[in-house]
Amino acid sequence: MPAMSLLALSLFVLASVAEADDGAGKRGLVFTPNSEYPQDNKLWSPPGNDLTWYYNYGSMPSPAYAGVSQDQFEFVPMMWGVGADPTDATWLSQVKGVISEGRNITHALAFNEPDAPNSWGGSNVDPHSAAQAWVANFEPLAQMNVKLGLPAVTGAPSGLDWIKQFLGNCSALVSKGSGETKNCTFDVIPLHWYDNFAGLASHIGERRTLWPDAEIWITEYAYAHQDLSPTQQFFNQTVDYFDKEKYIGRYSYFGAFRSKNSSVGANAPFLNNAGKLTDIGAWYLGKSATGVSPQSKAFSVVPSGLVASGVAAVAGVLIAWA
């Protein structure tokens, strides 16, 4: 091979490594424990993969990762919904307990899809009650230097309306009796998305325009209910995009389960029906493609799909040329 071609290839490899470094620490886990196959839960635990943080929709770390340090696998607490008394601060007390045990809690997330009904998996919370719960449970954490993520609404247009109403109610509550206008504290805008890449990019851009100083986290996403090829293509597009853009602070793909248990389509998950890593599952962990069909019941040895890593692709070419 000509010397100039080797030089160009080397520069490409270095550029790919730099891009990967830009995404270091961003990739996380939406943990949905599998009680039927508890061995699946261990697949996501560092070291040995690219995951650095997780959340489980609750206030307490998951028992499956009890032996893993916060430095290895950062736990981010979340308040899933709001109970009968929106001012109840039990959740805050639980998080403070986790902190007092020595766990360094740097971020906290609020309310899972409050604009959606329970039958769709949402927490179904009205903006005023959510604001009351926020003031009782989240504003005190801000005083402890914990960074706060806004409620994670659905990707529907009504989600943005909900957020605006929530912020209006929240500001009214924290300003009450102060004689001045105050806004609720937030640092992160979490997003959920289950449609195509163009829609996701537009959705992110809309939030960036409204709140340019806030960090964006994509805390649930996949291209739901699609054939395998577009599902994999979407995955690779998003990972590349998220890793490169500095305003994307973190992301967590919704797929840490077996195909038969998936609510977002049989081709989106990390595991096939036998518990073997699919291409998407392996790529997300920073490993090579497995060739496992998501809907299969056993292991396949034929590689398939797209290569997620530019570095891996170049390495394959170098080996072939050698």
C-alpha positions in Angstrom: 0.0 0.0 0.0 1.4 3.5 -0.8 2.9 5.4 2.2 0.4 8.3 1.8 -2.6 5.9 2.0 -1.2 4.5 5.2 -0.7 8.0 6.7 -4.3 8.9 5.8 -5.6 5.8 7.3 -3.6 6.4 10.5 -5.0 9.9 10.8 -8.5 8.5 10.3 -7.9 6.0 13.1 -6.7 8.8 15.4 -9.7 10.9 14.6 -12.0 8.0 15.4 -10.3 7.5 18.7 -10.7 11.2 19.5 -14.4 11.0 18.7 -14.8 8.0 21.0 -13.0 9.9 23.8 -15.5 12.8 23.3 -18.3 10.3 24.2 -16.5 8.8 27.2 -18.7 8.7 30.3 -22.0 9.4 28.4 -23.3 5.9 27.9 -25.6 4.6 30.5 -28.2 2.0 31.3 -32.0 2.1 31.8 -32.1 -0.8 34.2 -35.2 -3.0 34.1 -34.3 -6.0 36.3 -35.1 -9.5 35.0 -36.4 -11.7 37.9 -36.9 -14.7 35.5 -33.3 -14.6 34.3 -31.3 -12.8 37.0 -28.1 -13.7 35.1 -29.1 -11.1 32.5 -28.7 -8.3 35.1 -25.0 -9.1 35.5 -24.3 -8.5 31.8 -24.6 -4.7 32.2 -22.2 -4.3 35.1 -18.8 -2.8 34.6 -15.8 -3.3 34.3 -15.5 -4.7 30.8 -18.0 -2.6 28.9 -18.6 1.1 28.0 -21.4 1.7 30.5 -20.6 4.3 33.2 -24.0 5.1 34.9 -27.5 3.8 35.4 -30.9 4.6 36.7 -33.7 2.3 37.7 -36.7 4.6 38.1 -36.3 4.6 41.8 -34.5 6.3 44.7 -32.3 3.4 45.8 -29.4 1.6 44.0 -30.2 -1.8 42.5 -29.2 -4.9 44.6 -27.8 -6.5 41.4 -25.0 -3.9 41.6 -24.4 -3.9 45.3 -20.8 -4.8 44.9 -20.0 -2.2 42.2 -18.7 1.1 43.4 -20.3 4.4 42.5 -17.1 5.4 40.6 -17.4 2.3 38.4 -21.2 2.5 37.8 -22.8 5.7 38.9 -26.3 5.4 40.2 -28.7 8.3 39.4 -31.8 8.3 41.5 -35.2 9.1 40.0 -38.6 10.0 41.4 -40.9 8.0 39.1 -44.2 9.7 40.0 -46.2 11.5 42.7 -48.3 10.0 45.4 -51.6 11.2 47.0 -49.7 14.0 48.9 -47.5 15.9 46.4 -45.6 17.6 49.3 -44.5 14.3 50.8 -40.7 14.3 51.0 -40.1 10.6 51.6 -38.2 10.3 48.3 -35.8 13.1 49.4 -35.2 11.4 52.7 -34.3 8.2 50.9 -31.9 9.9 48.6 -30.3 11.7 51.5 -29.9 8.3 53.1 -28.0 7.0 50.1 -25.8 10.0 50.2 -25.1 9.7 53.9 -24.0 6.1 53.3 -21.1 7.5 51.3 -22.5 7.3 47.7 -21.6 10.4 45.7 -24.9 11.3 44.1 -24.2 14.0 41.4 -27.5 14.0 39.5 -31.2 13.3 40.1 -34.1 12.8 37.7 -37.8 13.5 38.0 -41.0 11.9 36.9 -41.3 9.3 34.2 -43.5 10.5 31.3 -45.9 12.5 33.6 -47.9 13.5 30.5 -48.9 9.9 29.7 -51.4 7.7 31.4 -50.4 4.7 33.6 -51.7 2.3 30.9 -49.0 3.6 28.6 -46.3 3.4 31.2 -46.4 7.0 32.2 -46.7 8.4 35.7 -49.8 10.5 34.8 -49.0 13.6 37.0 -50.6 17.0 36.5 -48.2 19.9 36.2 -49.3 21.6 39.5 -48.9 18.4 41.6 -45.5 17.7 39.9 -44.4 21.2 40.8 -45.3 20.7 44.5 -43.4 17.4 44.6 -40.4 19.1 42.9 -40.2 21.9 45.5 -40.5 19.4 48.3 -38.0 16.8 47.0 -35.7 18.4 44.4 -35.0 22.0 45.3 -33.3 20.8 48.6 -31.0 18.6 46.6 -30.0 21.6 44.5 -28.8 23.2 47.8 -26.6 20.1 48.2 -25.0 20.7 44.7 -26.9 17.8 43.1 -27.7 18.6 39.5 -31.4 18.2 38.6 -33.1 16.8 35.5 -36.5 18.0 34.5 -39.4 15.6 34.2 -38.9 13.3 31.2 -42.1 13.8 29.2 -43.0 11.8 26.1 -41.9 12.8 22.6 -45.4 13.9 21.7 -46.0 17.7 21.1 -48.2 17.8 24.3 -45.0 16.9 26.3 -43.6 20.4 25.7 -46.9 22.0 26.8 -46.7 20.0 30.0 -43.2 21.1 30.7 -44.0 24.8 30.2 -47.0 24.4 32.6 -44.9 22.6 35.1 -42.2 25.4 35.1 -44.9 28.0 35.4 -46.4 26.3 38.5 -43.0 25.6 39.9 -41.8 29.2 39.6 -45.1 30.4 41.3 -44.5 28.1 44.2 -40.8 29.0 44.9 -41.6 32.7 44.4 -44.5 32.6 46.9 -44.0 35.0 49.8 -40.5 36.0 48.6 -41.6 39.3 47.0 -39.5 38.4 43.9 -39.8 36.2 40.9 -37.8 33.0 41.2 -37.4 30.0 38.9 -37.1 26.4 39.8 -33.6 24.9 39.6 -32.7 22.5 36.8 -29.5 21.6 34.9 -30.6 18.8 32.6 -33.4 18.2 30.1 -34.1 14.5 29.8 -35.8 13.3 26.5 -37.6 10.2 25.5 -37.8 9.2 21.8 -39.0 6.2 19.8 -39.3 7.4 16.2 -36.8 8.1 13.4 -33.5 9.9 13.6 -34.6 13.1 11.8 -37.4 13.5 14.3 -35.1 13.0 17.2 -32.6 15.6 15.9 -35.5 18.1 15.5 -36.8 17.3 19.0 -33.4 18.0 20.5 -33.1 21.2 18.5 -36.4 22.5 19.8 -35.3 22.0 23.4 -31.9 23.6 22.6 -33.6 26.7 21.3 -35.8 27.1 24.4 -33.1 26.2 27.0 -29.7 26.7 25.4 -27.8 26.5 28.6 -29.2 23.2 29.8 -27.5 19.9 29.1 -29.5 17.3 27.1 -29.8 13.7 28.3 -31.6 11.1 26.2 -32.8 8.8 29.0 -35.0 6.5 26.9 -34.7 5.9 23.2 -35.0 3.4 20.4 -36.5 3.1 16.9 -39.6 1.2 18.0 -41.3 -1.6 16.1 -39.1 -1.5 12.9 -37.4 -4.1 10.8 -33.9 -5.1 11.9 -31.9 -3.0 9.3 -33.5 0.4 10.1 -33.3 -0.4 13.8 -29.6 -1.0 13.6 -29.0 2.0 11.3 -30.9 4.3 13.8 -28.8 2.9 16.7 -25.5 3.7 14.9 -26.6 7.2 13.8 -27.7 8.1 17.3 -24.6 6.8 19.1 -22.3 8.7 16.7 -24.4 11.9 17.1 -24.6 11.7 20.9 -20.9 11.0 21.3 -19.8 13.9 19.1 -22.2 16.7 20.4 -20.9 18.4 23.6 -24.4 19.5 24.6 -25.5 15.8 24.9 -24.4 15.0 28.4 -25.5 11.4 28.7 -27.7 8.8 27.0 -29.3 5.5 27.8 -30.8 3.2 25.1 -34.0 1.4 26.1 -33.1 -2.2 25.4 -31.6 -4.1 28.3 -34.0 -7.0 28.1 -34.8 -10.1 25.9 -36.6 -9.7 22.6 -39.8 -11.5 23.9 -40.0 -9.0 26.8 -39.6 -5.9 24.6 -42.3 -3.2 24.6 -40.5 -1.3 21.8 -40.4 -4.1 19.1 -38.6 -7.4 18.8 -35.6 -6.0 17.0 -34.6 -3.2 19.4 -33.3 -5.1 22.5 -29.8 -6.0 23.6 -30.6 -9.7 24.0 -32.3 -12.4 21.9 -34.8 -14.8 23.4 -32.0 -17.1 24.7 -30.2 -14.2 26.5 -27.4 -13.8 23.9 -26.2 -10.4 23.0 -27.6 -9.0 19.7 -25.4 -6.8 17.5 -27.0 -3.7 19.1 -26.4 -5.1 22.6 -22.8 -5.9 21.9 -22.2 -2.5 20.2 -23.7 -0.7 23.1 -21.4 -2.4 25.5 -18.4 -1.6 23.3 -18.0 -5.1 21.9 -17.9 -6.5 18.3 -21.0 -7.6 16.4 -22.3 -11.0 17.4 -24.5 -11.9 14.4 -27.3 -12.9 16.8 -30.8 -12.3 15.5 -32.9 -10.6 18.2 -35.9 -12.9 17.6 -33.9 -16.1 17.6 -33.9 -18.7 20.4 -30.2 -19.6 20.2 -26.8 -18.3 19.2 -26.0 -17.5 15.5 -22.4 -17.5 14.2 -23.0 -15.4 11.1 -22.1 -11.7 11.6 -24.8 -9.3 10.5 -25.7 -5.7 10.6 -23.6 -2.5 10.6 -20.3 -2.0 12.4 -20.9 0.7 15.1 -17.3 1.7 15.7 -15.2 3.5 13.2 -12.1 2.3 15.0 -13.2 -1.4 14.7 -14.0 -0.9 11.0 -10.6 0.5 10.2 -8.9 -2.2 12.3 -10.8 -4.9 10.2 -9.6 -3.3 7.0 -6.0 -3.1 8.2 -6.1 -6.8 9.1 -7.5 -7.7 5.7 -4.9 -5.7 3.9 -2.1 -7.1 6.0 
